[in-house]
């Protein structure tokens, strides 16, 4: 993990002290709520439907056991004993009273954490693949580049007031597990035939009202020029992006409207920055700086390749253990090691929610089995990245005793959901009750295994914080005459499946009432089970047979509901 320098530590402590001064002036009436609003937002503090909400950055998903214990302490002492992991590798608290917010910022600073730029029209938290640095298919470890990007973009004076929020995701593996096509900028680390490192650069991805996957604007940019190229992109966006309509202010709208002209303007700006670099002002990354940052990402102490044959599970191992190995354990680039996902999805707990006790126990498991390190995943789970294969059986026993070992990763119950209308003032409908209904309905592991891989994503509004557009099954909450209704879409992809392009799902018919959604999902799944070919996944069946059979099944639920009501 990246180790804060004295400068880094001083920076976050000074920022916390600055926030405390701003808060005190607001509470004393010296700073109006309108004046305080942009200042608190710059530190991750929103005012939501019922209470303040704090969003804490977990850069590119890396989290230490010490940090997780501090988050557990904050949940226990300042919130209602739980937090919520998001799809963008942040943690949110929903019930901290604003007068106590400065104390929380001090506690975060103690463990090198903060909420800087988790809100506002700026470059947000840099995200990556949860398997970054350990994936068996990794080409280049993206973490040093993510950290350089984080440091460069933090409080960048030129990009503090963009037309709209701006998100960057980085992947260094062959499989894109960072949903890079759905970000304002997506970056793929590559090596050319000469072994040189560079970036494929994508621009203009995003969800919301107009879901658009990003487009490639540079096939191979030398790694040391990436800050300059991003600067050129964001300058063009800052200059021409719309500020008169927040729904048309994201860079995806500009890219779609301008097409080749946008690309030409970016390249002109890029060339101008390099041409005018007479005094070294251009942000070319020095090799020495990359090396300095990369030192934080060496193998943890005690981790070393294990010689000899690869570990395999004993033939007489419990079936439940073998299923867990199949679903929750990933191959590792270091021989003799595995990456293990701790499932947070369970009945009576919203997807992404984690209690203080669960955080403390996950931290304990990280210390014992993963060199004190965890990752926050895009799918709202936790991952242990440095598990010795010979420790898997012992880890499974402890994880199972603490309800972390449900072997459902990638299955229907491992769904993504935003907090929705239970918390968010922007939401049109609640996400959590729908998620809970589906998790309760699909508890039988044998049934889940028969259904197979399905990405189910739920959003409470069109902002798509639950990434419903990219779900194989997507559920979107909408408002109809003050009541909660839900659109269902099929066939979305976040790009993680190499055989499928990044596409938004297509809506199947009119919206459904809240009490129909679980039945609609069941009807869609049963249609798949009746239509699938041998070993065919749900999304492949959708692409092969088309939407019509699924529309018919969903509409039959509506007709049945109408008859029952009559």
RAVENQUI-V132137 format. One record per backbone hydrogen bond with DSSP energy under -1.0 kcal/mol. NH is the residue of the N-H (numbers start at 0). CO is the residue of the C=O. Records with the same first field share a line. If there is no record, write none. Layout:
NH->CO / CO
This chain:
8->4
9->5
10->6
11->7
12->8
13->9
14->10
15->11
16->12
17->13
18->14
19->15
20->16
21->17
22->18
23->19
24->20
25->21
26->22
27->23
28->25
29->24
30->24
35->31
36->32
39->35
40->36
41->37
42->39
43->40
44->39
45->52
47->50
48->422
52->45
53->92
54->43
55->90
56->113
57->88
59->125
60->57
61->58
62->373
64->371
67->63
68->64
69->65
70->66
71->67
72->68
73->69
74->70
75->71
76->72
77->73
78->73
80->74
82->353
83->91
84->351
85->89
88->85
90->55
91->83
92->53
99->96
100->97
103->99
104->100
105->101
106->102
107->103
108->104
109->105
110->107
111->108
112->107
116->41
117->114
121->119
123->165
126->167
131->128
133->130
134->130
137->134
138->171
139->171
145->141
146->142
147->143
148->144
149->145
150->146
151->147
152->148
153->149
155->152
161->120
165->121
168->184
169->126
170->186
173->136
176->174
181->178
182->179
184->166
185->201
186->168
187->199
188->170
189->197
191->195
194->191
197->189
198->220
199->187
200->217
201->185
202->214
203->183
204->182
205->211
211->205
213->180
214->202
216->200
217->200
220->198
222->196
224->221
225->222
228->224
229->225
230->226
231->227
232->228
233->229
234->230
235->231
236->232
237->233
238->234
239->235
240->236
247->244
252->249
254->250
255->251
256->252
257->253
258->254
260->257
262->258
263->259
264->260
265->261
266->262
267->263
268->264
269->265
270->266
271->267
272->268
273->269
274->270
275->271
276->273
277->275
283->281
284->223
289->285
290->286
291->287
292->288
293->289
294->290
295->292
296->293
302->299
305->334
316->313
321->317
322->318
323->319
324->320
325->321
326->322
327->323
329->338
332->133
336->333
337->386
338->329
339->383
340->327
341->381
342->403
348->345
352->349
353->82
355->80
358->354
359->355
360->356
361->357
362->358
363->359
364->360
365->361
366->362
367->363
368->364
369->365
371->365
372->369
373->62
374->382
375->60
376->380
379->376
381->341
382->374
383->339
386->337
388->335
390->387
391->388
394->390
395->391
396->392
397->393
398->394
399->395
400->396
402->399
403->398
407->405
410->407
413->410
414->412
415->455
417->457
420->428
422->419
423->419
427->459
428->459
434->430
435->431
436->432
437->433
438->434
439->435
440->436
441->437
447->443
448->444
449->445
450->446
451->447
453->409
456->472
457->415
458->474
463->460
466->463
469->466
470->467
471->454
472->454
473->488
474->456
475->486
476->458
477->484
479->482
482->479
484->477
485->511
486->475
488->473
489->505
490->471
491->470
492->502
499->496
504->468
505->489
507->487
511->485
515->512
519->515
520->516
521->517
522->518
523->519
524->520
525->521
526->522
527->523
528->524
529->525
530->526
531->527
535->532
540->536
541->537
542->538
543->539
544->540
545->541
550->546
551->547
552->548
553->549
554->550
555->551
556->552
557->553
558->554
559->555
560->556
561->557
562->558
563->559
564->560
565->561
